[in-house]
Amino acid sequence: MSLIKIGLIREGKNPPDKRVPFTPLQAEEIEQRFPQVKVVCQQSPIRCFADAEYESLGIAVQPKLEDCDILMGIKEVPVDMLIPNKTYLFFSHTIKKQPYNRKLLQAILQKNIRLIDYEALKDIQGNRLVAFGRFAGIVGAYNGLWAFGKRFNLFELRRAFDCFDINDLKLELRKVKLPPVKIVLTGAGRVGKGAMETLDTAGIRKVNAIDFLTKTYAEPVYTQLSSADYHERKEGGHFNRDEFHREPERYRSTFNRFLKVTNILMAGAFWNPKAPVLFTKQEMLAPDFNIKIIADITCDINGSIPSTIRPSSIADPLYDYDPHSNSDSPAFRHKDFVTVMAVDNLPCELPRSASEEFGRDLIDRILKPLLFEDPEGIIRRGTIAENGKLTKEFSYLQDYVNLQV
């Protein structure tokens, strides 16, 4: 079998992303496990692992990757950096017909690029095989606690991106000293589990939803809600999870029960635009609306949470929301405003740890079907474009590609 060369590309999108598909140790592991595979790293001044860390383990570092067969990155590759006739793996953010990436997909087709999107790599049941959701949850919950500490001058935490890795961040959580507040966490997937990891590490006790609503505590507590905890069928009857995922419009939100007793909301649940919103702007105007901090980890703009009217950034992660005017202002300007954290690239704050977990999943779940045999069709289902055309699975994007703007 001829040598297969995998190139780790230098991220070109702004703001720059420090994450990588494989850490230096993982690149070394790949070459040891698969002698017919060579990993090459493109020179980069911004990557969370320095070029020298790869070179110290015998991984080649070079300025260009034209001699590679498969090119792997994280974020969208700028059009002028695409190399024709290659196989690329990255998050293209095109499968929902995102207008801002139409030209990218058009260029991929024109340049005869085989595009495999991490987001589309799923098992037969439709479960994603690689994702950064856990670290979005970890950092999002951390930022929520950090924001509460700053707003009420209770404690000081380093920013997540100032922590070397996840272990350093967990040590920082020892500084969290909360009064007897109540925290709601929505979602039970990767994001929700990551957020729960942060709350547990901070020593915050988990309670069930009924006790959360009805009891008073002398310590901070949180409850983790699934969809069944804050939705009911409009026609009556029991909540049906399959029906809710299939026809969410048949349900209404009952989250308003939590608005009066919750101090911090951490939103980590996937939201379908056909589903009811969590709560409304009108409900935020009620005198007994109690939430002061909203960490919207999912960051659905104008989605299920009315205060998320724009994303925030790692450099400027917080803004205040005024429900009266439906506008934002700099954080901590008014005691009646709600402070919002809506950073849309949270895993970038812990790039080393996030990259390590992501690379582990790639090695364990994706490399063999990518490089050798794909009996379950993982790579086929995750391929958006090939031979200058959209694949059958993504033919619905043709009108999106055809549009010239």
C-alpha positions in Angstrom: 0.0 0.0 0.0 1.3 3.4 -0.9 2.1 6.0 1.7 -0.8 8.2 2.8 0.1 11.7 4.0 -2.2 13.6 6.4 -1.6 17.3 6.6 -2.6 19.4 9.7 -3.5 22.8 8.1 -2.8 26.2 9.6 -6.1 27.8 10.6 -6.8 30.7 8.3 -10.1 32.0 9.6 -10.3 35.2 11.7 -10.5 35.3 14.7 -7.8 32.6 14.7 -8.6 29.2 16.2 -5.9 27.6 18.3 -7.4 24.1 18.2 -5.9 21.2 16.2 -7.3 17.8 14.9 -4.4 15.9 16.5 -2.0 16.8 19.3 1.7 16.1 18.9 1.4 12.8 20.9 -1.6 11.7 18.8 0.3 12.5 15.6 3.1 10.3 16.8 0.6 7.6 17.8 -1.0 7.6 14.3 2.4 7.0 12.7 3.2 4.2 15.1 -0.2 2.4 14.7 -0.4 2.9 10.9 3.1 2.6 9.4 1.7 3.4 5.9 0.5 6.9 7.2 2.6 10.0 7.7 1.4 13.1 9.5 2.7 16.5 8.4 2.1 19.7 10.3 1.8 23.1 8.5 3.8 25.8 10.2 1.6 28.0 12.4 2.3 30.7 15.0 -1.1 30.5 16.5 -1.7 26.8 17.1 -2.0 25.8 20.8 0.7 23.3 20.3 3.9 24.9 19.1 5.6 23.6 15.9 8.5 22.6 18.1 6.3 20.2 20.1 5.5 18.3 16.9 9.1 18.4 15.7 10.3 17.0 19.0 8.3 13.8 18.4 9.6 13.4 14.8 6.5 14.9 13.1 7.5 16.9 10.0 6.7 20.6 10.0 6.6 22.4 6.7 5.2 25.7 5.2 3.0 24.1 2.5 0.9 20.9 2.2 0.5 20.4 -1.5 2.2 17.0 -1.2 -0.4 15.7 1.3 -3.4 13.5 0.4 -5.8 14.4 3.2 -5.9 17.9 4.8 -7.5 18.3 8.3 -8.3 21.5 10.2 -11.0 22.8 12.5 -12.8 25.9 11.2 -13.7 26.8 7.6 -10.8 27.2 5.2 -10.6 30.5 3.4 -11.4 30.1 -0.3 -7.9 31.4 -1.3 -6.2 28.8 0.8 -8.1 25.8 -0.6 -5.8 23.4 -2.6 -7.6 21.8 -5.5 -8.2 18.0 -5.9 -7.6 17.2 -2.2 -9.7 15.6 0.5 -10.5 18.0 3.3 -12.0 17.5 6.8 -13.2 20.5 8.8 -16.4 22.1 10.1 -17.7 23.8 6.9 -20.9 25.2 8.5 -22.7 24.8 5.2 -25.2 22.0 5.9 -27.8 24.4 7.2 -27.4 26.6 4.1 -25.5 29.2 6.0 -25.4 32.2 3.6 -22.0 33.4 4.8 -20.4 30.1 3.6 -22.1 29.7 0.2 -19.0 30.9 -1.6 -16.9 28.4 0.3 -19.0 25.4 -0.9 -19.1 26.8 -4.4 -15.3 27.0 -4.4 -15.0 23.5 -3.1 -17.1 22.2 -6.0 -15.2 24.2 -8.5 -11.8 23.0 -7.2 -12.9 19.4 -7.2 -12.4 19.0 -3.5 -13.7 16.1 -1.5 -15.2 17.7 1.6 -15.9 15.6 4.7 -17.6 17.6 7.4 -17.0 16.6 11.1 -20.6 17.6 11.9 -21.9 15.0 9.5 -19.8 12.1 10.7 -22.4 9.9 12.5 -23.1 6.3 13.3 -26.0 4.3 11.8 -28.3 5.7 14.6 -27.5 9.2 13.6 -25.3 10.0 16.7 -22.4 12.3 16.1 -19.0 10.6 16.4 -16.8 13.6 16.9 -17.7 17.0 18.5 -16.5 19.7 20.9 -19.8 19.8 22.9 -18.3 18.6 26.2 -15.8 21.5 26.2 -18.5 24.0 25.2 -20.4 22.9 28.3 -17.4 22.9 30.6 -16.3 26.4 29.6 -19.9 27.8 29.3 -20.7 26.8 32.8 -17.4 28.1 34.0 -18.1 31.5 32.3 -21.5 31.6 33.9 -20.0 31.2 37.4 -17.3 33.7 36.6 -19.9 36.2 35.5 -22.0 35.8 38.7 -18.8 36.3 40.8 -18.0 39.5 38.9 -21.5 40.9 38.9 -21.9 40.6 42.6 -18.2 41.0 43.6 -18.1 37.6 45.3 -14.9 36.0 44.0 -12.4 36.4 41.2 -11.6 33.6 38.7 -9.0 33.6 36.0 -10.6 33.5 32.5 -10.8 30.0 31.1 -8.4 30.8 28.3 -5.8 31.8 31.0 -5.9 28.2 32.3 -3.3 25.9 30.8 -5.8 23.0 30.4 -8.9 21.5 31.9 -7.0 20.3 35.1 -5.8 23.9 35.7 -9.4 25.1 35.2 -10.8 22.6 37.7 -8.3 23.8 40.3 -9.5 27.4 39.7 -13.1 26.3 40.5 -12.0 25.9 44.1 -12.3 29.7 44.4 -16.0 29.7 43.7 -17.9 30.8 46.8 -21.6 31.1 46.1 -24.4 32.2 48.4 -27.5 29.9 48.4 -28.4 30.5 44.7 -30.3 28.3 42.4 -29.0 27.3 39.0 -30.9 25.7 36.2 -29.0 23.7 33.5 -30.9 22.6 30.4 -29.8 19.7 28.3 -28.5 16.2 28.8 -26.2 15.7 25.8 -22.5 16.4 25.5 -23.0 20.1 26.3 -25.1 19.4 29.3 -22.8 16.8 30.7 -19.8 19.1 30.3 -21.6 21.9 32.2 -22.6 19.4 34.9 -18.9 18.5 35.2 -18.0 22.1 36.0 -20.9 22.5 38.5 -19.9 19.3 40.3 -16.3 20.3 40.4 -17.3 23.6 41.9 -19.0 21.7 44.7 -22.6 22.7 43.8 -25.1 20.1 44.9 -27.5 18.7 42.3 -31.2 18.4 43.2 -34.3 17.2 41.4 -36.6 19.6 39.6 -39.5 19.3 42.1 -37.3 20.0 45.1 -35.6 22.9 43.2 -39.0 24.5 42.7 -40.5 23.9 46.2 -37.6 23.9 48.7 -35.3 26.5 50.2 -31.6 25.7 50.6 -28.8 27.1 52.7 -26.3 26.3 50.0 -26.1 26.8 46.2 -27.8 24.0 44.2 -28.5 23.2 40.6 -31.0 21.1 38.7 -30.5 19.6 35.3 -33.7 19.6 33.1 -34.5 17.4 30.2 -37.1 18.4 27.6 -39.8 16.5 29.6 -39.3 18.8 32.6 -40.4 22.0 30.9 -42.7 21.0 28.0 -46.2 19.7 27.9 -48.5 18.5 25.1 -51.0 21.2 24.0 -53.6 18.5 23.6 -52.9 16.9 27.0 -51.5 13.5 27.8 -48.0 12.4 28.6 -44.8 13.8 27.2 -43.5 11.6 24.4 -39.8 12.1 23.6 -40.0 10.7 20.1 -43.0 12.8 19.2 -41.4 15.9 20.7 -38.3 15.5 18.5 -40.5 14.7 15.5 -43.2 17.3 16.0 -42.1 19.8 18.7 -44.8 22.3 17.6 -47.4 20.1 19.4 -45.8 21.1 22.7 -45.8 24.3 24.8 -43.1 25.5 27.3 -43.7 25.3 31.0 -40.4 26.8 31.9 -42.1 29.9 33.4 -42.3 27.9 36.7 -38.6 28.2 37.0 -38.3 31.9 36.3 -39.3 33.0 39.8 -36.8 30.8 41.7 -33.7 30.7 39.4 -30.7 33.0 39.8 -28.5 31.6 37.0 -29.6 29.9 33.8 -27.2 27.7 31.9 -28.7 26.8 28.5 -27.2 23.7 27.0 -30.2 22.0 25.3 -30.5 21.7 21.5 -33.3 23.9 20.2 -35.4 23.1 17.2 -36.9 26.4 15.6 -40.2 24.6 15.4 -40.2 24.0 19.2 -41.6 26.6 21.7 -39.2 29.1 23.1 -38.0 28.6 26.6 -39.6 31.9 27.8 -40.6 35.2 26.2 -39.5 38.8 26.5 -42.8 39.6 28.1 -42.1 37.0 30.8 -38.8 38.7 31.5 -40.7 42.0 32.2 -42.6 40.4 35.1 -41.7 41.8 38.5 -40.9 38.3 39.9 -38.5 37.4 37.1 -35.5 36.4 39.1 -32.7 35.3 36.7 -29.6 37.6 36.8 -27.1 35.6 34.7 -27.9 33.7 31.5 -25.0 31.6 30.1 -26.4 30.6 26.7 -24.0 27.9 25.8 -25.9 26.9 22.7 -25.9 30.6 21.5 -29.0 30.4 19.3 -29.4 34.0 18.2 -33.0 35.1 18.4 -33.8 31.6 19.4 -35.3 30.0 22.5 -33.9 32.6 24.9 -35.0 36.2 24.1 -32.0 37.9 25.6 -29.6 36.2 23.2 -29.8 38.9 20.5 -26.2 38.6 19.4 -23.2 36.4 20.1 -20.5 37.7 22.4 -16.8 36.9 22.0 -14.0 35.4 24.0 -12.4 38.9 24.2 -15.7 40.5 25.3 -17.8 37.7 26.7 -20.6 39.5 28.5 -23.3 42.1 27.8 -26.4 43.3 29.6 -29.9 42.8 28.1 -32.7 45.2 28.7 -36.1 43.5 28.0 -37.9 46.8 28.0 -36.0 48.0 24.9 -34.9 44.6 23.6 -31.3 46.0 23.5 -27.9 45.3 24.9 -25.4 47.4 26.7 -22.0 46.8 28.3 -22.2 44.4 31.2 -23.1 45.4 34.8 -24.6 48.7 33.8 -28.0 48.3 35.6 -29.2 46.1 38.5 -32.4 45.4 36.6 -30.7 44.1 33.4 -29.8 40.5 32.8 -26.2 39.7 32.2 -25.7 37.4 29.1 -22.8 35.2 28.2 -23.2 34.0 24.6 -19.7 33.2 23.4 -20.2 31.1 20.2 -16.8 29.4 20.2 -16.4 28.3 23.8 -14.1 25.3 23.3 -11.4 27.7 21.9 -10.9 28.8 25.5 -9.4 25.4 26.4 -7.8 24.5 23.1 -5.2 22.0 24.3 -7.7 19.8 26.3 -10.5 20.2 23.7 -8.0 19.2 20.9 -6.9 16.2 22.8 -10.4 14.8 23.3 -11.4 15.6 19.7 -8.3 13.9 18.3 -8.9 10.9 20.5 -12.3 10.5 18.9 -10.9 10.9 15.4 -8.3 8.2 16.0 -10.7 5.7 17.6 -13.8 6.3 15.4 -12.8 7.9 12.1 -9.3 7.1 10.9 -9.9 3.5 9.9 -13.0 4.2 7.8 -11.3 7.2 6.4 -8.0 5.5 5.4 -9.0 1.9 4.8 -12.5 0.3 4.8 -15.8 2.0 5.7 -18.2 -0.9 6.2 -20.8 1.2 8.1 -20.7 4.1 5.6 -19.5 6.7 8.1 -17.3 8.6 5.6 -19.8 8.2 2.8 -22.6 9.8 4.9 -20.3 12.5 6.1 -19.1 13.5 2.7 -20.7 16.7 1.3 -18.9 17.1 -2.0 -16.9 14.7 -4.2 -15.8 14.8 -7.9 -17.0 18.3 -8.3 -20.6 17.5 -7.2 -22.7 17.3 -4.1 -23.2 13.8 -2.8 -26.6 12.2 -2.7 -26.9 12.8 1.1 -26.4 16.5 0.5 -28.1 17.1 -2.8 -30.6 19.3 -1.0 -27.9 22.0 -1.0 -28.0 22.3 -4.8 -30.3 25.4 -4.7 -28.0 26.9 -2.0 -25.0 26.4 -4.2 -26.7 27.6 -7.4 -27.6 31.0 -5.9 -25.2 33.7 -7.1 -25.1 36.6 -4.7 
